[in-house]
Amino acid sequence: MFSIAKKLLFKLEPEKAHNLTLNSLGLASKLGLLSNKPLFSDGQIELAGLNFPNRIGLAGGMDKNGILLDDWAHFGFGFAEIGTVTPKAQSGNPKPRMFRLVEDEAIVNRMGFNNKGIDHLASRFKKRKPAGFILGANLGKNKTTQNNLAEADYCLGMDRLFPYADYFTLNISSPNTPGLRDLQHPERVKTLLSALIGYRNDLPLRRPIFVKIDPDLTDLDFIPVLEALGKAKIDGIIATNTTLGRPDNLKSRYAVENGGLSGAPLFEKSLGRVEKIRSFYGRTMALIGVGGIDSLERGQAMIEAGADAIQIYTGFVFKGPALIHQLALSLPMHGKE
Ligand SMILES: Cc1cc2nc3c(=O)[nH]c(=O)nc-3n(C[C@H](O)[C@H](O)[C@H](O)COP(=O)(O)O)c2cc1C
């Protein structure tokens, strides 16, 4: 079934294929044809105070407007991250802005946080019917919001979604919003997180906060960032977002497109980051590994490198739900101690 759908969808322009797929799944969800009951792996995992049914999550960016929500469980996922959402709706960058690198099993995207805004997403989250699935909200800032005012955008996201979202991810690492990655700078991230953690602590429900980081920080910059994240007492890290780097061995003609590269060629970089993060904190930081996971072996390698859970985007596009089911049922219960 997936291989037939893939053949047809891969004939379409990537963003069209993406929208057609999501809208069709949205319809199936409305008709009650999808299940929101997650696949429980053998023994659940507790992470940042939440009980995850299995270790495999849908990465941010696939369902920016909350079309499926808990129904991502239907494909074997134990959790999904909805968004990135910004306070105001925005159209994102001009099209085309998503490119399939078929020969490389990769994608380049420069979407630029196209989304319908926080109020629309909150109205979707209100309709949740949770059945053990974990749903996170991935928060960003509007393109028009200056970096020195970024706090307000992330606080608004938490304010609107805290009654419904199980956790928040602060996205400060997308390469497609000019200047966003500057928020990772150790001095800036300190002030940002001190404000955001303080704000979260005053909300009536305590929702864990993850920070999603980029894979392109130099080794020199990386450690000060980890020190700042540790001091800020966030609940966890998601490593990594897409890369601006282009490995030499890419074959597709779309490799030259501007934007973030995801999929198979990102794996080694993300894996390296996960290893470094785990060795820096020991077991004191929850860690979700993401980037280029497209097989059981790679999923296992990510867990062995120290990830508590993993997320997938591009591997799901190329390999479909069979990969998710296989990973959900087979990943070892414990990573590196
Ligand atoms: C088309 C596309 C859009 C994305 N949009 C977002 C986004 O809005 N927010 C985010 O945090 N990550 C976004 N990502 C990054 C993914 O969540 C993930 O970190 C990255 O693709 C690496 O994982 P993968 O190799 O499994 O795709 C996007 C990725 C792709 C391919």
The ligand as an SDF file (V2000), in Angstrom:
LIG
                    3D

 31 33  0  0  0  0  0  0  0  0999 V2000
    9.9850   19.8370    5.0480 C   0  0  0  0  0  0  0  0  0  0  0  0
   10.5130   19.9400    6.4480 C   0  0  0  0  0  0  0  0  0  0  0  0
    9.9880   20.8810    7.3070 C   0  0  0  0  0  0  0  0  0  0  0  0
   10.4690   20.9760    8.6160 C   0  0  0  0  0  0  0  0  0  0  0  0
    9.9050   21.8850    9.4620 N   0  0  0  0  0  0  0  0  0  0  0  0
   10.3230   21.9400   10.7420 C   0  0  0  0  0  0  0  0  0  0  0  0
    9.6840   22.8020   11.6720 C   0  0  0  0  0  0  0  0  0  0  0  0
    8.7320   23.5160   11.3410 O   0  0  0  0  0  0  0  0  0  0  0  0
   10.1310   22.7990   12.9580 N   0  0  0  0  0  0  0  0  0  0  0  0
   11.1670   22.0040   13.3760 C   0  0  0  0  0  0  0  0  0  0  0  0
   11.5220   22.0440   14.5500 O   0  0  0  0  0  0  0  0  0  0  0  0
   11.7820   21.1730   12.5170 N   0  0  0  0  0  0  0  0  0  0  0  0
   11.3790   21.1110   11.2260 C   0  0  0  0  0  0  0  0  0  0  0  0
   11.9870   20.2450   10.3720 N   0  0  0  0  0  0  0  0  0  0  0  0
   13.1690   19.4670   10.8380 C   0  0  0  0  0  0  0  0  0  0  0  0
   12.7840   18.0790   11.3500 C   0  0  0  0  0  0  0  0  0  0  0  0
   11.9410   18.1540   12.4670 O   0  0  0  0  0  0  0  0  0  0  0  0
   14.0490   17.2830   11.7360 C   0  0  0  0  0  0  0  0  0  0  0  0
   14.6950   17.9240   12.8140 O   0  0  0  0  0  0  0  0  0  0  0  0
   15.0430   17.1500   10.5910 C   0  0  0  0  0  0  0  0  0  0  0  0
   14.3700   16.9950    9.3670 O   0  0  0  0  0  0  0  0  0  0  0  0
   15.9790   15.9500   10.7790 C   0  0  0  0  0  0  0  0  0  0  0  0
   15.2580   14.7500   10.8800 O   0  0  0  0  0  0  0  0  0  0  0  0
   15.0190   13.7540    9.6220 P   0  0  0  0  0  0  0  0  0  0  0  0
   16.3550   13.5150    8.9850 O   0  0  0  0  0  0  0  0  0  0  0  0
   14.3980   12.5270   10.2090 O   0  0  0  0  0  0  0  0  0  0  0  0
   14.1050   14.4680    8.6980 O   0  0  0  0  0  0  0  0  0  0  0  0
   11.5210   20.1310    9.0500 C   0  0  0  0  0  0  0  0  0  0  0  0
   12.0330   19.1670    8.1770 C   0  0  0  0  0  0  0  0  0  0  0  0
   11.5560   19.0610    6.8890 C   0  0  0  0  0  0  0  0  0  0  0  0
   12.1280   18.0220    5.9740 C   0  0  0  0  0  0  0  0  0  0  0  0
  1  2  1  0
  2  3  1  0
  2 30  2  0
  3  4  2  0
  4  5  1  0
  4 28  1  0
  5  6  2  0
  6  7  1  0
  6 13  1  0
  7  8  2  0
  7  9  1  0
  9 10  1  0
 10 11  2  0
 10 12  1  0
 12 13  2  0
 13 14  1  0
 14 15  1  0
 14 28  1  0
 15 16  1  0
 16 17  1  0
 16 18  1  0
 18 19  1  0
 18 20  1  0
 20 21  1  0
 20 22  1  0
 22 23  1  0
 23 24  1  0
 24 25  2  0
 24 26  1  0
 24 27  1  0
 28 29  2  0
 29 30  1  0
 30 31  1  0
M  END
$$$$
